[in-house]
Amino acid sequence: MNKTMARCTARTALAGALALTIAGCSTGPVAKVGLVDQTPSAELGQQDYSGIESSTYTLRPSDVVSVIVFREPDLSVENIPVGADGMLSLPLLGSIKVDGMTTRDLERTVAERLAKGDLVDPKVSVNVMQFGSHVVTVEGSVEKPGMYPFKPGTRLSGAIALANGLKREAKLKEVAIFRQTARGMAVAKFDYGAVRSGTMLDPILMPTDRVVVGTSGLSLFWQDLIKTLPAFALFTNI
């Protein structure tokens, strides 16, 4: 073999080794072909989490709605926020408790109350203009920690995408979601590598959820808490 051929062979081998190295570095969780596993894990406190989006949306404080009464501009309002107390103030009708109502519920309530006055067969349309109640906090080993608005139906993977993805030092097996419940603050743990591969539930976010991604740079308190969550418990209440 002459020197030219030897150099070419060496360059080819080097290029091949480099390609394999790059491929190895870029390899992520391998997606499982078929239906994604949406079964909550009891050992990780996930049973109150779901991968199925609700077919109905209920209004919450900070949501912004428009209430249109057909052919009655003086009784119609646009882009009016639901108050922190869950009340909505409407012309002629005053304040209505709308927290927990669907848009259809509110349409029916407004129409019924207007019908008790001088309006005959009022037609009412309610639309959600902004999902102001839907904010998620993302902390830990993500590129851009912060608070982000999200649309109903957004999942854990969506929250991490909103924060510009994970840092290299992120600990995929130590991702926790903190959620306020009627029983107090609850925590469930997720293996994000399994979520990405489709072998673990990718849960639907709820308003005010807090996502914490484990990292060596996270405070010792959160590191220790996430590592130990939860051991054969329904939830861990703080």
C-alpha positions in Angstrom: 0.0 0.0 0.0 1.5 3.4 -1.0 1.5 6.4 1.2 -1.5 8.1 -0.6 -3.7 5.0 -0.1 -2.7 4.7 3.5 -3.6 8.4 4.2 -7.0 7.9 2.5 -7.6 4.7 4.5 -6.7 6.5 7.7 -9.0 9.5 6.9 -11.9 7.1 6.1 -11.4 5.2 9.3 -11.2 8.5 11.3 -14.4 9.8 9.6 -16.2 6.6 10.3 -15.1 6.6 14.0 -16.2 10.3 14.2 -19.6 9.5 12.7 -20.1 6.7 15.2 -19.2 8.9 18.0 -21.6 11.7 16.9 -24.3 9.1 16.4 -23.7 7.7 19.9 -23.8 11.2 21.4 -27.1 12.1 19.7 -28.9 8.8 20.5 -31.9 9.5 22.7 -34.6 7.2 24.0 -35.8 4.8 21.3 -39.5 5.3 20.6 -41.6 2.2 21.1 -43.6 1.4 18.0 -47.3 1.1 18.6 -49.7 2.6 21.2 -48.1 4.8 23.8 -48.4 3.5 27.4 -50.7 5.9 29.3 -51.0 3.8 32.4 -50.3 5.9 35.6 -47.7 4.4 37.9 -49.0 4.0 41.5 -45.4 3.6 42.8 -44.6 7.1 41.4 -47.8 8.8 42.6 -49.2 9.2 39.1 -52.8 7.9 39.5 -54.3 11.4 39.7 -52.6 12.3 36.4 -54.0 11.6 33.0 -52.9 11.4 29.4 -56.5 12.0 28.2 -57.7 15.5 27.6 -61.1 16.4 29.0 -63.8 16.9 26.3 -65.2 19.8 28.2 -63.5 23.0 29.5 -64.6 24.7 32.7 -63.9 28.3 33.3 -61.4 29.4 36.0 -60.3 32.7 37.5 -58.1 34.8 35.1 -59.7 33.3 32.0 -60.9 35.9 29.5 -64.2 35.5 27.8 -66.6 37.2 25.4 -70.3 37.0 26.0 -72.3 38.0 22.9 -76.1 38.5 23.0 -77.4 38.3 19.5 -78.7 41.7 18.3 -78.1 43.2 21.7 -74.7 45.1 21.6 -75.5 46.9 24.9 -75.8 43.5 26.7 -72.7 42.1 25.0 -69.1 42.2 26.4 -65.8 41.3 24.8 -62.5 40.2 26.4 -63.7 40.4 30.0 -61.6 38.5 32.6 -63.0 36.1 35.2 -62.2 37.6 38.6 -60.0 35.9 41.3 -63.2 35.1 43.1 -64.6 33.3 40.0 -67.1 36.0 39.4 -68.0 37.6 36.0 -69.7 41.0 35.8 -72.2 41.4 33.0 -74.5 44.3 31.9 -78.0 44.2 33.4 -77.3 40.9 35.2 -74.5 41.9 37.6 -72.1 39.4 38.9 -72.4 35.7 38.1 -70.3 32.9 39.7 -68.8 31.2 36.6 -65.9 29.3 38.1 -66.4 25.7 37.2 -69.0 26.4 34.5 -68.6 25.4 30.9 -69.2 27.9 28.2 -72.5 26.1 27.4 -73.5 26.4 31.1 -72.8 30.2 31.0 -74.7 30.6 27.7 -77.7 28.9 29.3 -77.5 30.9 32.5 -77.3 34.2 30.8 -80.1 33.4 28.4 -82.4 32.2 31.2 -81.8 35.4 33.3 -82.3 37.7 30.3 -85.5 35.9 29.4 -86.9 36.8 32.8 -86.6 40.4 31.8 -87.9 42.0 28.6 -86.0 39.9 26.1 -87.8 37.2 24.1 -85.9 34.0 23.4 -82.4 35.6 23.7 -79.5 34.0 21.9 -76.2 34.0 23.7 -72.7 32.9 22.6 -69.8 32.5 25.0 -66.2 32.1 23.8 -62.9 31.7 25.8 -60.5 34.3 24.3 -57.6 33.6 26.6 -56.8 30.7 28.9 -55.4 33.1 31.6 -55.6 30.5 34.3 -53.3 28.1 32.5 -49.8 28.9 33.7 -47.0 26.3 34.4 -43.8 26.9 36.3 -40.7 25.0 34.9 -37.6 24.8 37.1 -34.4 22.9 37.4 -32.2 21.7 34.6 -34.0 23.3 31.6 -32.6 25.9 29.2 -35.0 28.6 30.2 -36.7 28.2 33.6 -39.8 30.4 34.1 -43.5 30.6 34.1 -45.3 29.9 30.8 -48.9 30.2 29.6 -50.1 27.0 28.0 -53.2 25.8 26.1 -55.5 23.1 27.6 -54.3 19.7 26.6 -50.6 20.6 26.9 -48.5 17.7 28.4 -45.4 17.5 30.5 -43.3 17.3 27.3 -44.9 20.5 26.2 -43.9 22.3 29.4 -40.3 21.2 28.9 -40.5 22.4 25.3 -41.8 25.8 26.5 -38.6 26.1 28.6 -36.5 25.4 25.5 -35.7 21.8 26.4 -33.4 20.0 28.9 -29.9 20.8 29.7 -27.2 18.2 29.1 -26.8 17.5 32.8 -30.6 17.0 33.3 -31.5 13.8 35.2 -34.2 12.3 33.1 -35.4 9.9 35.9 -35.8 12.8 38.3 -38.6 14.9 36.9 -41.4 15.9 39.3 -44.8 17.6 39.0 -46.0 19.5 42.0 -49.8 20.0 41.9 -52.2 21.8 44.3 -55.1 19.5 45.3 -57.9 19.6 47.8 -55.8 17.5 50.0 -52.8 19.8 49.8 -49.7 20.0 47.6 -49.1 16.7 45.9 -46.1 15.4 43.9 -45.7 12.8 41.3 -42.4 11.6 39.7 -41.7 10.8 36.1 -38.9 9.3 34.1 -38.7 11.6 31.1 -36.6 9.2 29.1 -39.5 6.7 29.4 -42.0 9.5 28.6 -40.1 10.4 25.4 -39.9 6.7 24.3 -43.6 6.2 24.9 -43.3 3.7 27.7 -44.5 6.1 30.5 -47.5 8.4 30.8 -47.0 11.9 29.4 -49.5 13.7 31.6 -51.8 16.5 30.8 -50.9 19.7 32.7 -53.3 21.4 35.0 -53.3 25.2 35.8 -50.6 26.2 38.3 -48.6 22.9 37.9 -44.9 23.2 38.8 -42.4 21.0 36.9 -39.0 20.5 38.5 -36.3 18.7 36.5 -33.5 17.2 38.6 -29.9 18.4 38.1 -26.7 18.6 40.0 -27.2 22.3 40.1 -30.5 22.1 41.9 -30.7 22.9 45.6 -30.0 19.9 47.9 -33.5 20.0 49.3 -35.1 19.5 45.9 -32.5 16.9 44.9 -33.2 14.8 47.9 -37.0 15.3 47.7 -37.2 14.3 44.0 -34.9 11.3 44.5 -37.0 9.9 47.2 -40.5 10.5 45.7 -42.6 8.6 46.2 -42.1 5.1 47.7 -45.2 3.0 47.2 -47.5 6.0 48.1 -50.5 7.4 46.4 -49.1 10.9 46.7 -46.6 12.7 48.8 -48.2 15.6 50.5 -46.0 18.5 51.6 
